[in-house]
Amino acid sequence: MNLYEQSQQLESLGLQWCRFGQSLGASIVLFKAEKKEHYAKAAPAVLGEVETLGMTAVIQNMSGSALTSIADVQEVLSEVKDPRLKVLLEVGHLHQCGFYWKDACDAYADRIVLVHLKDLKDGDSVVYGTGEVDLIGLFTHLKALQFKGDYVIELESKLMKGVEPVADALSRSLEFLTQNCPV
């Protein structure tokens, strides 16, 4: 199989995944590529199919991926030149890569449709409100932008052993989020 045939096969399988996600009720598809230049090549087919399914395609920054920095995301948005391509604001990964969420909001606020929340301290997931991520500032900023998208909340329990520490972390995180996150 030549490179073109391999590309077509991957595109076909990716679109099958989108259809399957839609059948589960998903409304957002995470559009990922191994290299930045692959986004622009695949975007017309992906965005067209995703739109016909009534779904939204998003890109995200993630350490160790093709899109690590705010500039990487901006570059892809600029190369794709299609307003249907949106952004997942990945707060934890921005922090892990040394970037501030506000800089990302300022760079592509009009494209953010999903915010993935996570609080971190020294690279580890911690109870919301006890880490280094300015979540209250994030919530205030998103409210000022009149953000109407969805949130994903994540609290990793790998560092917490036993039911009681996990229950305590969940309880404290829930209390912080209900007091500070606009609903």
Rosetta blueprint (number, residue, H / E / L):
1 M L
2 N L
3 L H
4 Y H
5 E H
6 Q H
7 S H
8 Q H
9 Q H
10 L H
11 E H
12 S H
13 L H
14 G H
15 L H
16 Q H
17 W H
18 C H
19 R H
20 F H
21 G H
22 Q H
23 S H
24 L L
25 G L
26 A L
27 S L
28 I E
29 V E
30 L E
31 F L
32 K L
33 A L
34 E L
35 K L
36 K H
37 E H
38 H H
39 Y H
40 A H
41 K H
42 A H
43 A H
44 P H
45 A H
46 V H
47 L H
48 G H
49 E H
50 V H
51 E H
52 T H
53 L L
54 G L
55 M L
56 T E
57 A E
58 V E
59 I E
60 Q E
61 N L
62 M L
63 S L
64 G L
65 S L
66 A L
67 L L
68 T L
69 S L
70 I H
71 A H
72 D H
73 V H
74 Q H
75 E H
76 V H
77 L H
78 S H
79 E H
80 V H
81 K L
82 D L
83 P L
84 R L
85 L E
86 K E
87 V E
88 L E
89 L E
90 E E
91 V H
92 G H
93 H H
94 L H
95 H H
96 Q H
97 C L
98 G L
99 F L
100 Y L
101 W H
102 K H
103 D H
104 A H
105 C H
106 D H
107 A H
108 Y H
109 A H
110 D H
111 R H
112 I E
113 V E
114 L E
115 V E
116 H E
117 L E
118 K L
119 D L
120 L E
121 K E
122 D L
123 G L
124 D E
125 S E
126 V L
127 V L
128 Y L
129 G L
130 T L
131 G L
132 E L
133 V L
134 D L
135 L H
136 I H
137 G H
138 L H
139 F H
140 T H
141 H H
142 L H
143 K H
144 A H
145 L L
146 Q L
147 F L
148 K L
149 G L
150 D E
151 Y E
152 V E
153 I E
154 E L
155 L L
156 E L
157 S L
158 K L
159 L L
160 M L
161 K L
162 G L
163 V H
164 E H
165 P H
166 V H
167 A H
168 D H
169 A H
170 L H
171 S H
172 R H
173 S H
174 L H
175 E H
176 F H
177 L H
178 T H
179 Q H
180 N H
181 C L
182 P L
183 V L
